[in-house]
């Protein structure tokens, strides 16, 4: 990892590097847009035939294999995985479900003189969950995307995954998935967004994917809801007195996701910085992907004091953030998910804790958190006036509408005021 001081002679270099990291967008999609546009157009034109062609050419789907995985296949996969893995999946699923239930917002109404206001929590009708199937099988991502949608009350949940591993199919069985397609990449996003003869379109697409998937989500976002544009994995550890061996372990663990992953330690403790750097080199020596990522995007910022550590950390707005203790929570402003204390490896959040591991990257943590039940809900407001309430508040609304030049808006209030004043007008009983 590259060690760089944020002060003194290297201050300008550190600032340039920080700006470079800040410029890391959620995904560098521009160069792929022409190719992905063609793929989306092909799926829209040729439908299921295009999906099969892409799946055979890009994902090695057998010519006689069905795009739709059957319930029997998913059940068989569950039966085939080891018992201890089944138990771990069950624990993870239960924790994810419990946390999502805790997250559920409440419906409410409030009665004021003449008016009743409220909030309803309505689920989306359908969602598509993208589960990567490339470098690693990710059954954990299936659980992280499907279960919160179920808790929110989504009726139709569609999973797409290229070359689904047995473990992914097993997780689908555990979660009760009814619709699972062996498709991936931009073509899968196109099918979810626009539909084909056999795959009905969905209202929203969630889940991480490669650059083609991210580009496709960007391009369909005006026609279909998406969760976020997620790029390569990011980890920041902000520590003043942590264990260099454990810090290094977390940095290497997240770096092994992707050769483009970002791994950063921020500290004012120069001794800790040097020891952690040695540990990272040692622990990543036999981990090819982590070694590549750290060589390209592994940095240790040595700050002049703890206050600057806090400032730099918030500036990075990382996907995963580890801090020394719960007191540090007071200064954290931007992070996708926060891991508190030396005994909390980020791996626990990736798999078992319950909070979602689909998290914002590319500094998107400045504006949103990770995937949650809120991504599958619409908070719909309600309001009901009585005549008395309208008499009290209507003139204010009419006055504001008139100030904006919206005469029809003002008239829609005033016509009711006139009716209220008209003696003998047969108003509906509920309007009085």
Buried (B, 14 or more C-beta within 10 A) or exposed (E): BEBBBBEEEBEEEBEEBBEEBEEBBBBBBEEBEEEBBEBBEBBBEBBBEBBBBBBEEBBEBEEEEEBEBEEEBBBBBBEEBEEEBBEBBEEBBEBBBEBBEEBBEEEEEEEEEBBBBBBEBEBBEBBBBBBBBBEEBBBBBBBBBBBBBBBBBBEBBBBBBBBBBBBBBBBBBBBEBEBBBBBBBBBBBBBBBBBBEEBEBBBBBBBBBBBBBBBBBBBBEEEBBBBBBBBBBBBBBBBBEBBBBBBBBBBBBBBBBBBBBBBBBBBBBEEBBBBBBBBBBEBBEEBEBBBBBBEEBBBBBBBEEBEBBBBBBBBBBBBBBBBBEEEBEEBBEBBBBBBBEBEBBBBEBBBBBBBBBBBBBBBBBEEBBBBBBBBBBEEEEEEEBBBEBBBBBBBEBBEEBBEEEEEEBBBBBBEBBEEBEEEEEEEEEEEE
